[in-house]
Amino acid sequence: MKLYSTLDKKIVEIVPNKEGCISMYSCGPTVYSRMHIGNIRAYIDWDILYRSFIYTGYKMNRVMNITDVGHMTSNDDFGSDFGDDKMDKQAEKEGVQPIDIANKYIDTVLEDFKRLHILAPNGEIIPDNLTYEDVENYGWTRATTYVPQMIEFIKKIIANGYTYETDQAVYFDVTLLPDYNIFTGQKLEDKEVGVRDEVEEDKGKKHPADFVLWMKRVGKYANHIMNWDSPWGNGFPGWHIECSAMSTDRLGEYFDIHTGGVDHISVHHSNERAQNIGAYGHPVVKYWIHNEWLVTKDDAKLSKSKGASDLDEIISSGFTPMDLRYFFLSVNYRVKLQFSIEALEGAKNARKSLEDKIISLKEYKDGKVLESYKERFIENINNNLNMSGCLALVNELLKSTEKPEDILATLLDWDKVFGFGWEELLNTQTNEFIYCEGDNVELDTLIKERIEAKSNKDYAKADKIRNKITDLGYTITDTPDGVKVTKI
């Protein structure tokens, strides 16, 4: 497997610390709202990477964190230490406790992951009944359950002389780490010009790039709802320390791969790396792998404030979760991807065309995987996850003169990486009439109104609309890939 290593600034061969086994930590969601499609791109990219390692024969030890405390809002290049805690801010908005916000949105993450065919971090298909209560049994780690480990991690950094303490916080002193900016190549003194408001928040802060390991419950955080006792006073952990503590607790002080978005490079992952060296005296992560942004037509990062939809909104617009998965999968993880409804429509049509061809092979049984094609498939995977090459190989195979049963067997084998659920599709496929959008304007309107009602959890209205659809002579069924409408 060859991937682009941010630290090496080139594509490198992945050589794990333990032969045949990959240890991988993935930056997961901050659970203060529903994931939007920009977030989702990263999780699909890393799901493909995970599946690819498994497919090519590696044993996997993977962890994904859930940030449910300490992630501050930030609008600058440093990453804010003195912004508003996203969890506290949303809890205040909804009139509940931060832990209730976390639990609520963890469940929406699980729901979206299931619909998108994203595997749990431990490699299992996410069960329908999985809730926030049991996520840690499936490879997720919650920041709020790892605070004791974070405190012990900070103690190690302090003992090694990389910190200082003020009345408000314990800081990591980045000037003591000569290669702190190894990811970006930026000179530390260049950041002096970035003195921000938060330097005024704590007069004891020495350098704008110094970052919080532990925030005390004083000043603007005197009433911070989530708090713990520590040797430095009652307070809460900084965002960056969470990932260092959780990853090393689960994967050890040497592990292979850390994934995240390119927006993590200059601050979050630079700080994580600094903490790791501060605690252990050496780097912990061998390969840092980052995916690019989903962007607007103006090449700006697509975010909630810039109109990024969540999965329910995508479905309400007439798409399925697999349309979105196909859209993201068809472009390399290192390429900026411009989102538009027109582009997603193109992915939808390509996916549907591909599915129709696979369905046409349904009657062919007991085929064998074509090893010559499989070898080429793996070559594309190993070439920095060249999934567009893999999809091109799918089309080549479908046009080939190979036996139909062997073509189908090979495609189903490749779907272990793609994750489209083709075998389930074949098992549920019937020859009954399936309604196509545009055949009936009144029915189209009712379908969209029902999707919107369900999205708003107005189930009574959704049931009434279902009855109207029945009166028109159709049945509507909710499936993992969206709604299915058939003629009675």
Residue pairs with C-beta under 8 A, 6 or more apart in sequence:
1 13
1 14
1 52
1 53
1 56
1 381
1 382
2 11
2 12
2 13
2 14
2 382
2 383
2 384
3 11
3 12
3 14
3 49
3 287
3 289
3 384
3 385
4 10
4 11
4 12
4 289
4 290
4 334
4 384
5 11
5 12
5 287
5 288
5 289
6 183
6 265
6 269
6 288
6 289
6 290
7 182
7 183
7 287
7 288
11 384
12 287
14 22
14 256
14 257
14 287
16 22
16 23
16 58
16 256
16 286
17 23
17 254
17 255
17 256
17 286
20 57
20 58
20 59
21 58
21 59
21 60
21 61
22 53
22 58
22 59
22 60
22 61
22 62
22 256
22 257
23 61
23 62
23 251
23 252
23 255
23 256
23 257
24 49
24 50
24 53
24 60
24 61
24 62
24 63
24 255
24 256
24 257
24 258
24 259
25 62
25 63
25 64
25 65
25 243
25 246
25 247
25 250
25 251
25 255
25 257
25 258
25 259
25 285
26 46
26 62
26 63
26 64
26 65
26 121
26 258
26 259
26 260
27 42
27 64
27 65
27 243
27 258
27 259
27 260
27 261
27 264
27 268
28 64
28 65
28 66
28 67
28 140
29 35
29 39
29 66
29 67
29 105
29 109
30 67
30 68
30 71
30 86
30 87
31 66
31 67
31 68
31 87
31 101
31 102
31 104
31 105
31 106
31 109
32 71
32 86
32 87
32 89
32 90
32 101
32 102
32 105
33 90
33 105
33 304
34 105
34 108
34 112
34 310
34 311
34 312
35 43
35 108
35 109
35 112
35 310
35 311
36 302
36 303
36 304
36 308
36 309
36 310
37 294
37 302
37 308
37 309
37 310
37 311
37 314
37 324
37 339
38 293
38 294
38 301
38 302
38 303
38 308
40 112
40 116
40 311
40 324
40 328
41 291
41 294
41 328
41 337
42 259
42 260
42 261
42 291
43 113
43 116
43 118
44 116
44 118
44 324
44 325
44 328
44 329
45 259
45 291
45 328
45 333
45 385
46 259
46 291
47 116
47 117
47 118
47 119
47 419
48 329
48 333
48 385
48 387
48 417
48 418
48 419
49 259
49 289
49 333
49 385
50 60
50 62
50 119
50 123
51 119
51 416
51 417
51 419
52 381
52 385
52 417
53 60
54 60
54 123
54 416
55 378
55 381
55 416
55 417
56 378
56 381
56 382
60 123
61 251
62 121
62 122
62 123
62 139
63 121
63 139
63 140
63 141
63 246
63 247
63 250
63 251
64 121
64 139
64 140
64 141
65 140
65 141
65 142
65 143
65 242
65 243
65 246
65 247
66 102
66 106
66 109
66 135
66 140
66 141
66 142
66 143
67 143
67 239
67 242
68 87
68 98
68 99
68 102
68 106
68 142
68 143
68 144
69 85
69 87
69 98
69 102
69 143
69 144
69 226
69 236
69 237
69 242
70 85
70 87
70 143
70 215
70 226
70 236
70 237
70 238
70 239
70 242
71 85
71 86
71 87
71 239
72 79
72 80
72 81
72 82
72 83
72 84
72 85
72 86
72 239
73 80
73 83
73 84
73 86
73 89
74 80
74 83
74 267
76 194
76 196
77 191
77 194
77 266
77 267
78 191
78 194
78 196
78 208
78 209
78 211
78 267
79 211
79 239
79 240
79 267
79 268
79 271
80 196
80 198
81 169
81 198
81 211
81 212
81 215
81 238
82 197
82 198
82 201
82 202
82 220
83 198
85 98
85 224
85 226
85 236
87 98
87 101
87 102
87 226
88 98
88 224
88 225
88 226
90 98
90 101
91 97
91 98
91 100
91 101
91 225
94 101
97 225
98 225
98 226
99 144
99 226
102 132
102 142
102 144
103 132
106 131
106 132
106 135
107 131
107 132
110 126
110 130
110 131
110 132
110 135
112 118
112 310
112 311
112 321
113 120
113 126
114 126
114 128
114 480
115 311
115 321
115 480
115 481
116 311
116 321
116 324
116 325
117 321
117 322
117 325
117 419
117 420
117 421
117 480
118 126
118 419
119 125
119 126
119 419
120 126
120 130
120 138
120 139
120 140
121 138
121 139
121 140
122 138
122 139
123 139
124 138
126 138
130 138
135 142
136 142
136 145
141 246
141 249
141 250
143 237
143 242
143 246
144 226
146 242
146 245
146 246
146 249
147 228
147 237
149 245
149 246
149 249
150 237
150 241
150 242
150 245
151 214
151 228
151 230
151 231
151 237
152 245
153 241
153 244
153 245
153 248
153 275
153 279
154 163
154 170
154 213
154 214
154 230
154 237
154 241
155 231
156 278
156 279
156 280
157 163
157 172
157 213
157 275
157 278
157 279
158 170
160 278
160 279
160 281
161 176
162 172
162 173
162 176
162 177
162 274
162 278
163 170
163 171
163 172
163 173
163 213
163 278
164 170
164 171
164 173
164 204
164 206
165 171
165 232
166 202
166 203
166 204
166 205
167 202
167 204
167 216
167 218
168 201
168 202
168 204
168 215
168 216
168 218
168 219
169 202
169 205
169 212
169 213
169 214
169 215
169 216
169 235
169 238
170 212
170 213
170 214
170 232
171 205
171 206
171 210
171 211
171 212
171 213
172 210
172 211
172 212
172 213
172 271
172 274
172 275
172 278
173 206
173 207
173 210
174 180
174 188
174 207
174 209
174 210
174 211
174 274
175 188
175 206
175 207
175 210
177 274
177 277
177 278
180 188
180 209
180 270
180 274
181 187
181 188
181 270
182 270
182 273
183 265
183 266
183 269
183 270
183 273
183 288
184 265
184 266
184 270
186 266
188 207
188 209
191 207
191 208
191 209
192 207
192 208
194 208
195 208
196 208
198 205
199 205
199 208
201 219
201 220
211 238
211 240
211 267
211 271
212 238
213 237
213 238
213 240
213 241
213 275
214 230
214 232
214 235
214 236
214 237
214 238
214 241
215 221
215 224
215 235
215 236
215 237
215 238
216 232
216 233
216 234
216 235
217 223
217 224
217 227
217 233
217 234
217 235
217 236
218 233
218 235
221 235
221 236
224 235
224 236
226 236
227 234
227 235
227 236
228 234
228 235
228 236
239 268
240 268
240 271
240 272
240 275
241 275
243 268
243 272
244 272
244 275
244 276
244 279
244 284
247 255
247 258
247 284
247 285
248 255
248 276
248 279
248 280
248 284
253 276
253 280
253 282
253 284
254 284
254 286
255 284
255 285
255 286
256 285
256 286
256 287
257 285
257 286
257 287
257 288
257 289
258 269
258 272
258 285
258 287
258 288
258 289
259 289
259 290
259 291
260 268
260 269
260 288
260 289
260 290
260 291
261 290
261 291
261 292
261 293
262 290
262 291
262 292
262 293
263 293
263 301
264 290
265 288
265 290
269 288
269 290
272 285
273 283
273 284
273 285
273 288
276 282
276 283
276 284
276 285
277 283
277 284
290 334
291 333
291 334
292 333
292 334
292 335
292 336
292 337
293 301
293 302
293 336
293 337
294 301
294 302
294 308
294 336
294 337
294 338
294 339
295 301
295 302
295 336
295 337
295 338
295 339
296 302
296 306
296 307
296 338
296 339
297 338
297 340
299 336
299 338
300 306
302 308
302 339
308 339
309 317
311 321
311 324
312 455
313 455
314 321
314 323
314 324
314 344
315 321
315 451
315 455
315 482
316 448
316 451
316 452
316 455
317 341
318 437
318 448
319 344
319 348
319 482
320 348
320 481
320 482
321 480
321 481
321 482
322 351
322 420
322 421
322 481
323 344
323 347
323 348
323 351
324 344
324 347
325 419
325 420
326 347
326 348
326 350
326 351
326 420
327 337
327 343
327 344
327 347
328 337
329 387
329 391
329 418
330 347
330 350
330 387
330 388
330 391
331 337
331 387
331 388
332 384
332 385
332 386
332 387
332 388
333 385
334 384
351 420
354 394
354 395
355 420
355 422
355 425
357 398
358 408
358 411
358 422
358 425
358 426
359 425
359 426
359 429
361 404
361 405
361 407
361 408
361 411
362 408
362 426
362 429
364 403
364 404
364 405
364 407
364 408
365 405
366 405
367 403
367 404
367 405
367 406
367 407
367 408
367 409
367 410
368 405
368 406
368 409
369 406
369 409
369 410
369 413
370 397
370 402
370 406
370 407
370 409
370 410
373 393
373 397
373 402
373 410
374 410
374 413
374 414
376 393
377 390
377 393
377 414
377 417
380 386
380 387
380 389
380 390
380 393
381 390
381 417
383 389
390 414
390 417
390 418
394 411
394 414
397 407
397 410
397 411
398 407
398 411
400 407
402 410
411 422
412 422
412 423
415 421
415 422
415 423
421 480
421 481
428 479
432 486
432 487
433 486
433 487
434 484
434 485
434 486
435 443
435 474
435 485
435 486
435 487
437 444
437 447
438 444
440 472
442 472
443 469
443 472
443 474
443 485
446 465
446 468
446 469
446 472
447 469
447 476
447 483
447 485
449 461
449 465
450 462
450 465
450 466
450 469
450 476
450 483
451 483
453 459
453 461
453 462
453 465
454 462
454 478
466 476
469 475
469 476
469 485
470 488
473 487
473 488
474 485
474 486
474 487
474 488
475 485
475 486
475 488
476 483
476 484
476 485
477 483
477 484
477 485
477 486
478 484
